[in-house]
Structure formats: structure tokens, C-alpha cells
Amino acid sequence: MKHLITAALFAAGTLGASAQKHVYEDLLVLYVDENYEKCLGKAEGYTLNDNTKKDPLPYLYMSMCLYEMSKIEKYQADYPKAARDAVKWAEKYRKKDKNKEFFGNYEDYWAELNKLSMEQGENFYEEGSYSKAKSLFDGMVGYYPENPGAWIMLALCQYKSNLAKEGDLSMKEYAKAALNADTGSLPEDQKKLLKNALIRYSEFLNTKGMRDSARTTIGLGKEHFMEDPDFKLQYDELN
């Protein structure tokens, strides 16, 4: 998987040179050599430099380095929040790459980061740590607002945190993302999150006495998720 990300970085540095002031070959070399800490430091320097702070790629390198460091034991003491910081810097990257000039080259990385964030976010949600879960899902929609399931999970965390207005706004954003998405063509990580989110949201609505809304919600996934035993169980319980 990593060699695909490396190839995308090389292509982005070459094809985007006219749009950016720098190609960032130094960051590419450090990243490929797995010298993540040094790459992180140099990338951060670019984000602070007036001449390069508007360029998207240094923010992306920071995210990817932190993601890799989150998996390596020797970094865990000095970078205990590396995984969450990877999400934070990915969000900052997306804000710099407003026209998605480079975004599409990194679908493999977004899938990896989505899986990590989804797993941690869902774990926090299940244990009742809604603030921590909200932070992760908020970051997910920040770097990938087209991900419909992440919006539902963010809304759930907001509702559970007594932030009803914010939750309503997130559900409106979910509707927009769902309208522009073909569920059957979503990446597998996004399909899984959407399936889990529909189950959880229908459960939430049912506990609030809104059984009809819960039934409608779970019905949104009937075409795509009925072969999943957890989804089918929830669907059958509501119908």
C-alpha cells in the first residue's frame, strides 16, 4: 500500500510544481527512507514559512508521517497522540487543497486513515467517550466531507453531547454527501462506516421513541447491507 502512496507523492510533486512554489523532493526522500521524525520536522517548517505555508503538500506529509509513527512503538512515548494528530493535519491539508488538486492521488492513504479513525472513533463512542469520538469524526469530515457515514457519526456524538443544533447541521451535511454519493460505489471503508452509522442512528432514534424515523433510517441501507448480519438484525427488529 505504501508504495502506491509514494508513487502518488512523486506524481503530485511533478505535476503540481507549477501550482506550488516547491516540489518538496526533500520531504519525499525522507518519507520514502522512513525517516518520519525528520520529515515531520521539515514539513512543519514549511507550514510555518511565509513562502510555503499555503502549499498543501507539507501538511499532507505531516499527516502521513504521524500516521506511520502512530504504528511504531519507538515513537509512542514522544508522540502519544500521533494518530489523532494525523487526522488534524489531514484536515489542515484539505483546507489548503480547496480545489482538490492533489486529493484524488491519495485515495489509498485516505482509506488507511479512515480505517484508523473509524476504529478509534467507534471505540470511543461505544465506551461513552463522546467528546473524543466527536473530535475524530469532526476531523474525518474535515479532510473527507464526501464521506456520508462520518457525518452521521459526528451527528450522533453531538446529540449524545447535548449539542442538538450542531447535530442537526451535521445531518444536513450527511444528506448532501449522500445525495452526491452512490452507496454501491463507495470505497469499502466508507461503506462499512455508513452501515455501522445507520445501525447506530436507527438505534438512537428508536430509544427516543421515534420508531418510524428509525425504520426509515435503517431502510436507507436495505439495498446494500442486508447480507450483513448486524444490519439485518436491526432491520428485522424495526420492521
BELPE-V760563 format. One record per pair of residues at least 6 apart in sequence whose ideal C-beta (glycine too) atoms are under 7 Angstrom apart, sorted by the first residue. I is the first residue (numbers start at 1). J is the second residue. D is the distance in Angstrom with one decimal. If there is no record, write none. Layout:
I;J;D, I;J;D
This chain:
1;108;5.6, 1;112;6.7, 4;108;4.8, 5;64;7.0, 5;106;6.6, 5;108;5.6, 5;109;5.1, 6;32;5.6, 8;105;4.0, 8;106;5.4, 9;28;5.4, 9;31;7.0, 10;28;6.5, 11;105;6.0, 12;57;6.4, 12;102;4.6, 12;105;5.3, 13;23;4.5, 13;24;5.8, 13;25;6.3, 13;28;6.1, 16;101;6.1, 16;102;6.1, 17;23;5.1, 19;101;6.0, 20;55;4.6, 20;57;6.7, 21;51;6.2, 21;52;6.0, 21;55;6.2, 22;52;6.0, 22;55;6.5, 24;57;5.2, 24;58;6.7, 26;42;6.4, 27;39;5.6, 27;42;6.1, 27;43;5.6, 27;58;6.9, 27;61;4.7, 30;38;5.4, 30;39;3.6, 30;42;6.7, 31;39;5.1, 31;61;6.3, 31;64;6.8, 31;65;6.7, 36;65;4.3, 36;68;5.3, 36;69;5.1, 39;61;6.1, 39;65;5.1, 40;62;5.9, 40;65;4.4, 40;66;6.8, 43;58;4.4, 43;61;4.2, 43;62;4.6, 43;65;6.9, 44;62;6.2, 46;52;4.4, 46;55;6.9, 46;58;3.8, 47;53;5.5, 47;58;5.1, 47;59;6.1, 52;58;6.6, 54;96;6.4, 55;96;7.0, 56;93;5.5, 56;96;4.0, 56;97;3.9, 56;102;5.9, 57;102;6.8, 59;89;5.5, 59;92;4.7, 59;93;3.7, 59;96;5.7, 60;93;4.5, 62;89;4.3, 63;86;4.9, 63;89;3.9, 63;90;4.1, 63;93;6.0, 64;109;6.2, 66;79;7.0, 66;82;4.6, 66;85;4.9, 66;86;4.0, 66;89;6.4, 67;86;4.0, 67;112;7.0, 67;113;6.0, 69;75;4.1, 69;79;5.4, 69;82;4.7, 70;82;3.8, 70;83;4.0, 70;86;6.3, 75;82;6.4, 83;116;5.8, 83;120;6.5, 84;136;6.7, 86;113;6.4, 87;113;6.8, 87;117;5.5, 87;136;6.3, 87;139;3.7, 87;140;6.7, 88;139;6.0, 90;113;6.1, 90;143;3.9, 91;139;5.1, 91;142;3.4, 91;143;4.7, 93;143;6.7, 94;142;6.4, 94;143;4.4, 97;103;5.6, 110;144;5.9, 111;187;5.6, 111;189;5.0, 114;140;6.8, 114;144;6.9, 114;147;7.0, 114;189;4.4, 114;190;6.8, 115;189;5.2, 117;136;5.1, 117;139;6.8, 117;140;5.2, 118;189;6.7, 118;193;5.1, 120;136;5.8, 121;133;4.9, 121;136;3.9, 121;137;5.2, 121;153;6.3, 122;196;6.6, 124;132;4.3, 124;133;3.7, 124;136;6.9, 125;133;4.2, 125;153;7.0, 125;157;6.5, 130;157;4.8, 130;160;4.4, 130;161;4.9, 131;161;6.5, 133;157;4.9, 134;154;6.5, 134;157;3.7, 134;158;6.4, 134;161;6.4, 137;150;5.4, 137;153;4.6, 137;154;4.0, 137;157;6.0, 138;154;5.7, 140;147;6.2, 140;150;4.2, 141;147;6.6, 141;150;4.9, 141;151;5.7, 141;154;5.9, 144;150;6.9, 145;177;6.7, 146;177;5.6, 146;180;6.9, 146;181;6.6, 147;177;6.8, 147;190;5.3, 148;174;5.5, 148;177;4.2, 148;178;4.6, 148;181;5.6, 148;194;5.5, 149;190;6.1, 149;193;3.5, 149;194;3.5, 149;196;7.0, 149;197;4.1, 150;193;6.3, 151;170;5.3, 151;173;4.9, 151;174;3.6, 151;177;5.8, 152;174;5.2, 152;197;3.7, 152;201;5.3, 153;197;5.1, 154;170;4.7, 155;167;4.4, 155;170;3.8, 155;171;4.8, 155;174;6.7, 156;200;6.0, 156;201;6.0, 156;204;6.0, 158;166;4.4, 158;167;3.8, 158;170;6.1, 159;167;4.2, 159;204;6.8, 183;194;6.8, 183;224;5.1, 184;224;6.0, 186;194;6.8, 195;221;6.0, 195;225;4.7, 195;228;6.1, 195;231;5.6, 198;217;6.0, 198;218;6.0, 198;220;6.0, 198;221;4.6, 199;230;6.2, 199;231;6.0, 199;234;4.9, 201;217;5.4, 202;214;4.3, 202;217;4.4, 202;218;4.2, 202;234;6.1, 202;238;6.4, 205;213;4.7, 205;214;3.9, 205;217;6.1, 206;214;4.1, 206;238;6.8, 211;238;6.9, 214;238;5.5, 215;238;4.6, 215;239;6.1, 218;234;5.6, 218;235;5.1, 218;238;5.4, 221;231;6.2, 222;235;6.5, 225;231;4.1, 226;232;5.5, 226;235;6.8
